[in-house]
Amino acid sequence: MDALDLARWQFGVTTVYHFLFVPLTIGLGVFVAGLQTAWHRTGKEHYLRLTKFFGKLFLINFAMGVVTGIVQEFQFGMNWSEYSTFVGDVFGAPLAMEALLAFFMESTFIGLWIFGWDRLPKRVHLACLWAAVIGSNLSAYFILAANAWMKHPVGYEVVDGKARMTDLWAVLTNSTALAQVPHVVASAFIVAGGFVLAVCGYWLLRTRDGMWRGAARGALVMTAIAGLVVAGTGDMSAKLAFEQQPMKLASAEGLRHDTAGAPFSIAPGIEIPGVLSFLSTGDFGATVQGTEDLQQRFEKEFGPGDYRPDQAVVFWSFRLMIVFGLATVGLSVLGLWLTRRRRPMPRWLSRMFVLALPLPLLAVTAGWLLSEVGRQPWTVAGELLTAASVSPGVGLTEVAISLAIFTLLYGTLAVAEAVLLTRHVRNGPEEPQRAAVAERREPSLMY
C-alpha cells in the first residue's frame, strides 16, 4: 500500500462519514419548515411542539455536518495538490459560490431562526427558516455541479496543463448535474423521512398521542413522493451514463463485452434480457458497451493502463442502493395504505419504522460509492487520472498519521452525535405548560 491508496481511503472515509449528515440536514430542514408553516397557518399547539422537537434534532445534525465538512476542503491541499492545481480555476468557482452565497445564507438565517423565537414576528421567523432551507439546497446544488463536472467536464479548455473555465453557465447547467441534483436531494428527503418515521415509531410504541401519527403521516407522504423522483432521475442518470460514463455503466451490470439487447443483471446468473439496453437507450435491441472492449479502446485513446473501476464495489453498491432504497420507499407506501382514512398505526409497523432507520443511510452510502468508485481511475473523466492527482510531497507516513487522527476524531464525533440525538429523542418534546413557562422566562434561549 502506498500514499495514493491511503489518500484515497482517507478521502473516502471522511466523505462517506460527512455524507451521512448532509442528506438528513437537507430533508429534515424542509420537514421542520413544513411543521412550522402548519403551526403558523393553523395555530395548533402540537405543530409548535413538533417544530421545536425536530428542530433541535435538525440543529444537532447541522452542527455535526459543518464540523465534519471542514476536513474535506483541507484534503484538497493536503493530499491532492496536483488535482487542485489542475482543476482549481473550474472547480473553485462553484465551491466559492457555495461558501459565499449558499452556506452564508444558510448559516445566517439558521442563527436568526434559533434566537428569533418571540423576538421576530412570526412570519419573519418562519421566513428565516425557509431561507435557511433554500440555502442548504443551493449549497447542495453548487457542490453537486462541481462533482458532476468531474464526471462530465464541460465549459473549459486546457491551457499550460491546467483547466481554464470558459463558460460558467455550462458548468452549472451540466446535464449530469441536472440529473444528479434532484436525484440526491430527493434521496435526502427519503433519509429524513426514514429518520422521522423511526422517531415517530419509537414514540407511538410508548404513547397513543395523535401528534406522532400526524408527523409519521407527513413523513410517509414525503418519502413516497421522493421515491418517485429518485426513480425518475435514476432513469435519467442511467441514460446519461450510457453516453458519458460507459465504463461505469458496464461495471455496474457486470457486462464484459459489447452486447446488443444487453440484459439487466439482478444478481450473478440472474438476468432479464434486453432491459439494460432499454434503460440505457429506450431500445430493447440497442448495443451497450462492455468493460473489456472499452478497456481496449481507452488504451488506444489514452495510453497503457487499467481504465476499469473496482468491478465488485461498483456492481454490488448499485444493487445495495436499489434494495435499501426500495425497502425504505416500499415501507412508506405500505404505511400510507395501512393508515388510510385515518386508521390507527399498527404497533408492528411502528417497530418496523424503528428497525428500518439504517436502510436509507445505507442506500445513500451505496449510491455515493457507485458514483465515485465508478468514475475511477479518473478524478476528472478523460483529463486527469487519480494517480496523477495526489500530492507528490506527501509520503505514506504523513497520510497514515492524518488518516488515524481523522478516524479517531470522527469516531468520537459519531458517539457524541448518537448520544445527543438519542437523549433528545428519549426526552421528547416539552409539555405545553412547561414550554410556555420557558418562553416567558427565557425567550431568546429556546435552543
C-alpha positions in Angstrom: 0.0 0.0 0.0 1.4 3.4 -0.9 0.4 7.1 -0.2 -2.1 7.1 -3.1 -4.0 4.2 -1.7 -4.1 5.7 1.8 -5.1 9.1 0.4 -8.0 7.5 -1.4 -9.0 5.7 1.8 -8.8 8.9 3.8 -11.0 10.9 1.4 -13.4 8.0 1.0 -13.8 7.5 4.8 -14.2 11.2 5.6 -16.6 11.9 2.7 -18.8 8.9 3.5 -19.0 10.0 7.1 -19.8 13.6 6.2 -22.4 12.5 3.7 -24.3 10.7 6.4 -25.2 14.2 7.9 -25.8 16.1 4.6 -29.0 14.4 3.4 -30.5 14.4 6.8 -29.9 18.1 7.2 -31.4 18.8 3.7 -34.5 16.7 4.2 -35.1 17.4 7.9 -34.8 21.1 7.4 -37.7 21.0 4.9 -39.8 18.8 7.2 -39.3 21.2 10.2 -40.1 24.2 8.0 -43.3 22.4 6.9 -44.2 21.8 10.6 -43.7 25.5 11.5 -45.7 26.5 8.4 -48.6 24.3 9.6 -48.4 25.9 13.1 -48.3 29.4 11.6 -51.4 28.7 9.5 -53.5 26.7 12.0 -52.2 27.9 15.4 -52.4 24.3 16.7 -50.1 23.7 19.7 -48.9 20.3 18.6 -47.3 21.7 15.4 -45.3 24.1 17.5 -44.1 21.3 19.8 -43.1 19.1 16.9 -41.3 22.1 15.3 -39.2 22.7 18.3 -38.6 19.0 18.9 -37.5 18.1 15.4 -35.8 21.5 15.1 -33.4 20.5 17.9 -32.6 17.3 16.1 -32.0 19.2 12.9 -29.6 21.6 14.6 -27.6 18.8 16.2 -27.2 17.2 12.9 -26.4 20.5 11.1 -23.6 21.3 13.6 -22.1 17.9 13.1 -22.3 18.2 9.3 -20.4 21.6 9.4 -17.7 20.2 11.6 -17.1 17.1 9.5 -17.3 19.0 6.2 -14.4 21.4 7.1 -12.0 18.5 6.7 -13.0 18.0 3.0 -11.6 21.3 1.9 -8.3 20.7 3.7 -7.7 17.4 2.0 -7.6 19.1 -1.5 -4.5 20.9 -0.4 -3.0 18.2 1.8 -3.3 15.1 -0.3 -4.5 16.2 -3.7 -2.4 19.3 -4.6 -1.9 18.1 -8.2 -5.7 17.8 -8.6 -6.2 21.2 -7.1 -3.7 22.8 -9.4 -5.3 21.3 -12.5 -9.0 21.9 -11.7 -8.7 24.9 -9.3 -9.9 27.5 -11.8 -13.0 25.5 -12.7 -13.8 23.5 -9.5 -13.1 26.5 -7.3 -15.9 28.6 -8.8 -19.0 26.6 -7.7 -17.3 25.8 -4.4 -16.8 29.6 -3.8 -20.4 30.2 -4.7 -21.4 27.5 -2.2 -19.4 29.1 0.6 -20.0 32.8 -0.1 -23.6 32.6 -1.1 -25.4 29.4 -0.1 -23.7 28.5 3.1 -23.5 32.1 4.3 -27.3 32.4 3.6 -28.0 29.0 5.3 -25.9 29.7 8.5 -27.1 33.3 8.8 -30.8 32.5 8.7 -30.4 29.5 10.9 -28.9 31.8 13.5 -31.8 34.2 13.2 -34.2 31.3 13.5 -32.5 29.9 16.6 -32.5 33.2 18.5 -35.6 34.7 16.9 -38.3 33.0 18.9 -40.5 35.7 20.5 -38.2 38.3 19.1 -39.1 38.3 15.5 -42.6 38.5 14.0 -44.0 35.0 13.3 -43.9 35.5 9.6 -40.4 36.8 9.6 -39.3 34.0 11.9 -40.8 31.4 9.6 -39.3 33.1 6.5 -35.8 32.8 8.2 -36.2 29.0 8.4 -37.3 28.7 4.8 -34.4 30.9 3.7 -32.0 28.6 5.6 -33.6 25.6 3.9 -33.3 27.2 0.5 -29.6 27.9 1.3 -28.9 24.3 2.2 -30.4 23.2 -1.1 -28.4 25.8 -3.0 -25.3 24.5 -1.2 -26.1 21.0 -2.5 -26.6 22.3 -6.0 -23.2 24.0 -6.2 -21.3 21.1 -4.7 -23.1 18.6 -7.0 -22.4 20.8 -10.0 -18.7 20.7 -9.2 -18.9 17.0 -8.7 -20.8 16.5 -12.0 -18.0 18.4 -13.8 -15.5 15.8 -12.7 -17.7 13.1 -14.3 -18.6 15.1 -17.5 -16.2 18.1 -17.9 -17.8 20.9 -19.9 -17.2 24.7 -20.4 -13.4 24.6 -20.1 -10.2 24.3 -22.0 -6.7 23.1 -21.0 -4.1 25.8 -21.1 -0.5 25.1 -20.0 -1.5 21.9 -18.4 -4.4 23.4 -16.3 -8.1 23.5 -16.9 -9.4 27.0 -17.5 -13.1 27.8 -17.3 -14.6 29.3 -20.5 -18.3 29.0 -19.6 -19.6 29.1 -16.0 -23.2 28.6 -17.2 -22.2 25.4 -19.0 -20.6 24.1 -15.7 -23.7 25.0 -13.6 -26.2 23.5 -16.1 -24.2 20.4 -16.9 -26.6 17.7 -18.0 -25.0 15.4 -15.4 -25.7 17.9 -12.7 -29.3 18.5 -13.8 -29.9 14.8 -13.3 -27.8 14.3 -10.2 -29.1 17.3 -8.1 -32.8 16.2 -8.0 -31.7 12.6 -7.5 -29.5 13.4 -4.5 -31.9 15.9 -3.0 -34.9 13.5 -3.3 -32.7 10.8 -1.7 -32.1 13.3 1.2 -35.9 13.5 1.7 -36.0 9.7 1.9 -33.3 9.7 4.5 -35.1 12.4 6.5 -38.4 10.6 6.1 -36.9 7.4 7.4 -35.4 9.2 10.4 -38.7 10.9 11.3 -40.6 7.6 10.9 -38.1 5.9 13.3 -38.6 8.7 15.9 -42.4 8.6 15.5 -42.4 4.8 15.6 -40.5 4.9 18.9 -43.0 7.3 20.5 -46.0 5.5 19.0 -44.9 2.4 20.9 -44.9 4.4 24.1 -47.9 6.6 23.7 -51.2 7.0 21.7 -50.7 10.7 21.2 -52.2 11.6 17.8 -49.4 14.1 17.3 -47.0 11.4 16.4 -49.4 9.7 14.0 -49.7 13.1 12.2 -46.0 13.6 12.0 -45.5 10.0 10.7 -48.2 10.5 8.1 -46.3 13.6 6.8 -43.1 11.7 6.7 -44.7 8.8 4.8 -46.0 11.2 2.1 -42.7 12.9 1.8 -40.8 9.6 1.5 -43.2 8.1 -1.1 -43.1 11.2 -3.3 -39.3 11.4 -3.0 -39.1 7.8 -4.1 -40.9 8.6 -7.4 -38.4 11.4 -8.0 -35.4 9.2 -7.3 -36.7 6.5 -9.7 -37.3 9.1 -12.5 -33.9 10.8 -12.1 -32.2 7.4 -11.7 -33.5 6.5 -15.1 -32.1 9.9 -16.5 -28.8 9.1 -14.9 -28.6 5.7 -16.5 -29.2 7.2 -20.0 -26.5 9.8 -19.3 -24.1 7.2 -18.1 -24.6 5.3 -21.3 -23.4 8.4 -23.2 -20.9 9.9 -20.7 -19.6 7.1 -18.4 -20.0 3.8 -20.4 -17.3 2.1 -18.3 -19.2 2.8 -15.1 -22.5 1.5 -16.6 -20.9 -1.7 -17.8 -19.2 -2.3 -14.5 -22.4 -1.8 -12.6 -24.0 -4.5 -14.7 -21.0 -6.8 -15.0 -21.1 -6.5 -18.8 -17.8 -7.6 -20.2 -18.3 -7.2 -24.0 -20.4 -5.1 -26.3 -23.8 -6.6 -26.4 -27.0 -6.0 -28.4 -30.1 -6.4 -26.3 -28.0 -6.3 -23.2 -29.6 -7.9 -20.1 -30.2 -6.4 -16.7 -28.4 -8.4 -14.1 -30.4 -8.8 -10.9 -27.6 -10.9 -9.4 -24.8 -13.1 -10.8 -26.6 -15.6 -13.0 -30.0 -13.9 -12.8 -30.6 -11.7 -15.9 -33.5 -10.1 -17.7 -32.7 -9.9 -21.5 -32.8 -6.5 -23.2 -33.7 -4.5 -20.1 -30.3 -2.8 -19.8 -30.4 -1.7 -23.4 -33.9 -0.3 -22.8 -33.0 1.5 -19.6 -29.9 3.0 -21.3 -31.4 4.0 -24.7 -35.1 3.2 -24.8 -34.5 0.4 -27.3 -34.5 -3.2 -26.2 -32.2 -4.2 -29.0 -29.6 -1.4 -28.6 -25.9 -2.3 -28.1 -24.3 -1.5 -24.7 -20.5 -1.4 -24.5 -18.7 -3.8 -22.2 -15.8 -3.3 -19.9 -13.2 -5.4 -21.9 -14.0 -3.8 -25.2 -14.0 -0.3 -23.6 -10.6 -1.1 -22.0 -9.1 -1.8 -25.4 -10.5 1.5 -26.8 -9.3 3.5 -23.9 -5.8 2.1 -24.1 -5.7 3.3 -27.7 -7.0 6.7 -26.8 -5.3 7.4 -23.5 -2.3 5.0 -23.5 -1.5 1.9 -21.4 -3.2 1.4 -18.1 -6.2 -0.2 -16.5 -9.3 2.0 -17.0 -11.8 -0.2 -15.2 -13.1 0.7 -11.8 -13.3 -1.9 -9.0 -15.8 -4.2 -10.5 -17.1 -5.8 -7.3 -17.6 -2.5 -5.5 -19.5 -0.9 -8.4 -21.6 -4.0 -9.1 -22.8 -4.6 -5.5 -23.1 -0.9 -4.4 -25.6 -0.5 -7.3 -27.7 -3.3 -6.1 -27.5 -2.4 -2.4 -28.5 1.1 -3.3 -31.6 -0.2 -5.1 -32.5 -2.8 -2.4 -32.2 -0.5 0.6 -33.9 2.4 -1.2 -36.8 0.3 -2.4 -37.2 -1.2 1.0 -37.5 2.3 2.6 -39.9 3.6 0.0 -41.9 0.4 0.0 -42.3 0.5 3.7 -43.6 4.1 3.4 -46.1 3.1 0.7 -47.3 0.2 2.9 -47.6 2.7 5.8 -49.7 5.0 3.7 -52.0 2.2 2.7 -52.4 0.8 6.3 -53.2 4.2 7.7 -55.5 5.4 5.0 -58.7 7.1 6.2 -57.0 7.9 9.5 -56.7 4.3 10.6 -54.5 3.7 13.7 -50.9 2.8 13.2 -50.3 -0.9 13.8 -47.7 -1.5 16.6 -45.8 -3.9 14.4 -45.5 -1.1 11.7 -44.1 1.3 14.3 -41.5 -1.3 15.2 -40.6 -1.7 11.5 -40.1 2.1 11.3 -37.6 2.0 14.1 -35.7 -1.1 12.8 -35.6 0.4 9.3 -33.7 3.5 10.4 -30.3 2.4 8.9 -31.8 1.5 5.4 -31.9 4.9 3.8 -28.5 5.8 5.2 -27.1 2.6 3.7 -28.8 3.3 0.4 -27.2 6.8 0.0 -23.8 5.5 1.1 -24.0 2.7 -1.5 -25.1 5.4 -4.1 -22.1 7.5 -3.3 -19.8 4.5 -3.7 -21.3 3.7 -7.0 -21.0 7.3 -8.2 -17.4 7.9 -7.0 -15.8 4.5 -7.4 -17.5 4.2 -10.8 -15.5 7.2 -12.1 -12.2 5.6 -11.3 -9.4 5.6 -12.3 -10.2 9.3 -13.2 -10.6 12.2 -10.9 -11.7 14.2 -14.0 -13.0 11.9 -16.7 -10.8 11.8 -19.7 -8.5 14.5 -18.4 -6.8 13.7 -15.1 -6.1 10.3 -13.6 -6.4 9.7 -9.8 -2.8 8.5 -9.7 -1.7 11.9 -11.2 -3.8 13.9 -8.7 -2.1 13.0 -5.4 0.4 15.4 -3.7 3.9 14.5 -4.7 5.5 15.7 -1.5 3.3 13.7 0.9 4.5 10.4 1.9 2.9 7.2 3.3 3.7 8.1 6.9 2.1 11.5 6.8 -1.1 10.2 5.2 -1.2 7.3 7.7 -1.0 9.7 10.6 -3.7 12.0 9.3 -5.9 9.1 8.5 -5.5 7.7 12.0 -6.3 11.1 13.6 -9.3 11.7 11.4 -10.7 8.2 12.0 -10.3 8.6 15.8 -11.8 12.1 15.7 -14.7 11.1 13.6 -15.4 8.1 15.8 -15.6 10.4 18.8 -17.9 12.7 16.9 -20.1 9.7 15.9 -20.5 8.7 19.5 -21.3 12.3 20.5 -23.9 12.6 17.7 -25.5 9.3 18.7 -25.7 10.3 22.4 -27.1 13.7 21.7 -29.8 12.5 19.3 -30.8 9.5 21.4 -31.0 11.6 24.6 -33.2 14.2 22.9 -35.5 11.7 21.3 -36.0 9.9 24.6 -36.7 13.1 26.4 -39.4 14.0 23.8 -41.0 17.4 23.2 -41.7 19.8 26.0 -45.1 19.7 27.5 -47.2 22.8 26.5 -47.3 24.2 30.0 -43.6 23.8 30.6 -42.8 25.2 27.1 -44.9 28.3 27.8 -43.1 29.0 31.1 -39.8 28.6 29.3 -40.8 31.0 26.7 -41.8 33.7 29.2 -38.6 33.3 31.3 -36.0 32.8 28.5 -37.5 33.9 25.2 -34.1 34.1 23.5 -32.7 30.7 24.7 -35.2 28.3 23.2 -32.3 26.3 21.9 
